[in-house]
Every structure is written in C-alpha cells, then in structure tokens.
Amino acid sequence: MCGIVGYIGSRPAADIVVSGLKKLEYRGYDSAGLAVLDPAAPSIGLFRAVGKIAELDKAIASHPPASTCTVGIGHTRWATHGAPTVANAHPHLSMDGRIAVVHNGIIENYLALRSRLESKGYVFKSETDTEVLAHLIQDCLDGGLAESVMRALVHVEGTYGIAVVSSDFPGVLVAARKGSPIVIGDCRGEAIVASDVSAIIQHTDKVVFLDDGDVAVLTPEGAELRTLGNSTVSRSSTVVDWDPGAIEKGGFEHFMLKEIFEQPEAIANTIRGRLLLDDGTCKLSGLQLDPQKMAEITNIVVTACGTSYYAGLVGSYAFEQFAGIPARIEQAAEFRYRNPIIAPNTALVSISQSGETADTLAAVREAKRKGALTLSICNVVGSTIAREAGRGVYLHAGPEIGVASTKAFICQVAVLDMMAIMLGRTRRMSNSEGTTMVAAMLRLPEIVKRVLEQNDAIRAIAEKYHQARDFFYIGRGYMFPAALEGALKLKEISYIHAEGYHAAELKHGPIALLDEHVPVVACVPQIPGHRKTLGNVQECRARRAPVIAIATEGDPDIGGLANDVISIPECPEFIAPIPVVVAEQLFAYHMANLRGEPIDQPRNLAKSVTVE
Ligand code: AGP
C-alpha cells in the first residue's frame, strides 16, 4: 500500500522524508514524491517521479532544496485511481499551489466533489481522488491550516490517512486519519508522521497511533491531537520494541529469506511466557477473558484474508477438535457484506499480520455491530484491527517486511493453538491432555530449526522444477490449509500458476490436469490422513505427475512413491502445518530466486491491503 512520511523541525526535511519513504518501500508502490518548504521563504518545492525512489532521488538531485527547507511531506503511491504517472503521483497541490497533500485510502465521493469544485473554477491536473482534497482544502480555507483541513474532511466519504503542508502556514504540518493508519513519532524539538512505524523507529521508539477522526497538528514543539470537530483529544503513546536493525536484511539476500530464518526466534517470542506446562494450559492476557468468560463462548467465527485466512483455517480445526466449540472460517470480504448470522455468545477471531487489512477491519466492525465478542491476532502493535477488536494477542514476531507472509503464518497458528488449548481447558480437556499439547508446542523453535536445516536440499529440489508452469499442492485434514498456503507462497513470488486442493478433491476434476509437466507437492506427514494421502500420491504418479512429498523423517513408505522428499520432524497434527509450511516457504523462495523474480516486492502486490 502507499506510504506517507512527514517532518517538521530544524533539520533539512528532504533527507528525513526520503529516507523514511525508503523504509516503506517494502509496502509496494509505483511512484513517489516529496514536497518541501522553507519557513523563511515559503513556497512549495515539489518533486515527483514514476518508479522506484531512486528516480525521486534523481529528481531532487537535479534541483536540491535549500537546507532551510525544514518542513516536508512525502509519499510512495500504489496506484488505485489513475495510472502510475508523474501527474498522478503525490503530493498533490491546490490550484493556487500553496497547499500540498499526500493521501492513503480512497475518497469514495471524489467524483461528486470534483465536479462541484470544477463548477467553481478549479482546474484538475490528475486522475486521482487525492487532488480533490488539495483543492477542497483551498476552498475551505478559513482560519488556520488545521481548521481548514477539518472543514474539508467533513465533506469526504471514504478512507484517508493524510499529511498536509501549506506555504501560507509554514510552521505547521497537519495529519489526519480515517480508515488508513497514521502514526506520530514522539520526538524532541521536531515532529515526524508516517503511515507505518518502520519510517519512524530510526528517530524514536515512542509513537502515538491516531484513531479514526483524529487530526494531528504538528509543530517543531510537538504534536497536538484534535477531533474533526476541533476539540482536543489525547492518545497514549506506545513504546515500539523493534530495533532499527531488525528492519534491515541482516546479511540475507532478501527480507523474505531473513524472515524465514528468523522463525525459530519469532515463534519462541510468540510462545514465550504463554505456555503453562504444569497447568496444561496457556496464558494470553491480551484476551482479557477469565476462564468463566471463555466457558461462555459457544460459537467461533474466524475471519481473515490471504495467508492469515489459511492460518485461521488451521485454527478453526483446532477450536472444534480441542475445545469442542463449533467454529467456522470466513473470508473477511465475504463476511462484511453477506449479513452473516452471529449467534449469541459468538467470538469473532480476526487475524491480520499488519492489523490494517481493510476487509478484515470491516469484518471486525460488522461483527461488533452484530454483538460478537471480537478478538484479534495481529503482529503490529497498536494497529487498527488490534485496537478496534479491543481484545487480542500480539504475535511478537517482529516486523515482517517481505510481502509474502512467512513468520506471521506460523506464529498465528501457534497463537490459535494456544487459544484452542485455553478454551479446551475450560471444557473437557484434562490437565494431562493439555500438558501433552503444551509440551509439543514447547518444541516448536527446535522443530522449525530442523526444517531450516533442509535449506540446501530444498534448493536442490527447486533446481529440478523451477521451470514448471503449473503446480498442484495437496493435503487433507490439517494439511489442507498447509496445501493452500504452499500454493499461495509459490504463486505470489515465482508467478508459477499453483493451486492448493484437498487431496480427496483430485478425483472430482482437478486430476484431469495432471501429466508429467505438472508437479505435485504432497503434504503428507505421519498424522491422521497420512495413509489416504499416500493413496492420492499414487493417483498422481499414475498420471506421470512428479511428486514432491513433505513427509515425516523416517517415513518408510514415501521414498518409494515420491520423486523427491522433504523431511520434517515428527509432531502432532495441530502443529504439523508449521514445519510443513516452513518447508513450502523455502521451496517457494528458491523457485522464485532461481527464476530471478523480485522476491520482496512481487509485481502487483502490496504488503498491507488497506483498500477494498
Ligand atoms: C501473504 O503472503 C500475502 N501477502 C497476503 O495474502 C496477506 O496474507 C493478506 O493480504 C493478509 O494480510 P494481513 O495478514 O496483514 O491482514
């Protein structure tokens, strides 16, 4: 998604803003821009370029702004309205050239606003919804910049995260949010605003997340928060425990590979202090639910998108199997519009690495309107979904920069398993059953490490198959979501067409596609369903399809059936998706790398989908 950075203080703004934008590159974008102004000689300097930020650097270098330009806003744009062109790149200027705006989100009534402004003589130079905002603020100018922005935003329907500067008000930078994240760095003698903590953490670890309807007035003396109605509001600050180095690649070729290899540490952080072996249960204090409250939950709906959805599918199985609670998984985009039935005492569990996915956020809001108890599982502290759900669990997995989600998936599954154990222990799960499950979970960092040791072997297998055009992934039971996730990993970074199927579904149609050119990844560890999936492997081999099996170390049957085998440590079914998916992540990574694809920022994709 788009990235926003703004600065006001005593240092040259251009360097700070552009280096902040570079921290947001991972979010995916197709153009970038910067607006700066010198409080002593206020006229807006505007720089915009299509493509990567390196192009913006060139544009700035051709007319470097004076070091006295200590106010600035910048943007990386992922095109939604209008192609990626310089004219459509942000910042956008008002018609008098005295106001500059950067914007994340979608203004749904921009056409109506545009025609109203055009009828008043405003001339538009872009196809974007954002430019409407720049002219609208000019049209609403009265009093200070903040008051003018508030008056303009009252007319806006849709979502926004914005930063605004004006040569008429050089001592202030205004930010506002509704549906698209905005975070402020708590600094001394200067103020920094961004759409993502990653752009701020190098300056301060104290941040304030704006809520919907908040307007921030930033000056070199700090930030003042107001509502759209111009009354003062206060928000508590959050200390971000990420170290700036964690956002660099740490010696790996790609963020994705770094994050794959971080997984033993990431999952150790997720379970740390939360597994109570002696009591055979877990402690997730963020749920703010005592056992009595947990015992009242009679239905669970899990909702998410993409990889988080597949983790949620694993969780829905675990909730039913170990807590005996009816659980269903719903695509967030479906849930929010289909008027779902929410029975009394239903818990809605939303899962989102970024905590900003628009469809998942909308599903949480709809579930709240229908009276559900909303719980979230997020990785980004203070993210919108985490705050609006009100209760939940943070992954503590550290920043996930690669667009393809890796460590978030395995940590989400771990949290869901812990929730299932907690819920189970308020019902028929005994202490010894809980202890057995908790003991298995305590092995997770070691289990993941053992899979990572297969890296060279997995790369060697990828070398055999990286020119394939189509792939199947199959599995059943807890391996069905693992198959779906493996297929998503491969398709989104290697661009190979890959489909995940329930292994039993093959004979209902998909097997017609199999021949020697269509490799099949079979998720077939020694857990319930193993024997039947071996049968499906034989069906694939009978159609000459090569089979890559992800199987339990020492499985005596798989070697004679599959063309290639990736071994994972023995483990119970409720955690088996974790080592299997780690193997799939490495496979997908090597396949994409061998094909020379841009792994961290795959084409057409963004790290956080904050628009519908
Ligand atoms: C996963 O590799 C994808 N990048 C994508 O499917 C992602 O999982 C999805 O957009 C949900 O994101 P979230 O977890 O931040 O809500």
Boltz pocket constraint, residues with backbone or C-beta under 6 A from the ligand:
constraints:
  - pocket:
      binder: B
      contacts: [[A, 305], [A, 306], [A, 307], [A, 308], [A, 351], [A, 352], [A, 353], [A, 354], [A, 355], [A, 356], [A, 357], [A, 360], [A, 403], [A, 404], [A, 405], [A, 406], [A, 492], [A, 606], [A, 607], [A, 608], [A, 609]]
      max_distance: 6.0
